[in-house]
Amino acid sequence: MNEKEFYNAVKAMREMQMKYFRTKNIIVLKKAKALEKKVDDYIKEDIYKKEIIKKQEEEINELFSNC
């Protein structure tokens, strides 16, 4: 998911959440929860990728600091 897709997913999620609070419709709630999961999964994936990159950078720096 790129930045634009993430933005659109968050926007759609918030619209569904607001619609649910206006209507209290269970179908709308399920759609809002599905969109929220999509956003949460992307955030978790992004954090995990950043942790891996940070660890790799630390390992590289450690290798070169011994030279």
SVG drawing of the C-alpha trace seen along z (x, -y; Angstrom):
<svg xmlns="http://www.w3.org/2000/svg" viewBox="-29 -11 69 18">
<polyline fill="none" stroke="black" stroke-width="0.4" points="0.0,0.0 1.4,-3.4 0.8,-6.7 -2.2,-7.6 -3.8,-4.3 -3.2,-4.5 -4.7,-8.0 -7.8,-6.8 -8.2,-3.8 -8.0,-6.1 -10.5,-8.5 -12.9,-5.7 -12.5,-4.3 -13.3,-7.6 -16.3,-8.2 -17.7,-4.7 -17.1,-5.3 -19.0,-8.7 -21.8,-7.0 -22.0,-4.3 -22.3,-6.8 -25.1,-8.6 -27.0,-5.5 -26.0,-2.7 -26.4,-0.4 -24.6,3.0 -23.6,3.4 -21.9,0.0 -20.2,1.0 -18.8,4.2 -17.5,2.2 -15.9,-0.4 -14.2,2.4 -12.9,4.1 -11.5,0.8 -9.9,0.2 -8.3,3.6 -6.9,2.8 -5.4,-0.4 -4.0,1.3 -2.5,4.1 -0.7,1.6 0.6,-0.3 1.9,2.9 3.5,4.0 5.2,0.6 6.5,0.7 7.8,4.2 9.6,3.2 11.2,0.2 12.4,2.4 14.0,4.8 15.7,1.9 17.0,0.4 18.4,3.7 20.1,4.2 21.6,0.7 22.9,1.4 24.5,4.6 26.2,2.9 27.4,0.1 28.8,2.6 30.6,4.4 32.3,1.2 33.1,-0.2 35.5,2.7 37.6,1.8"/>
</svg>
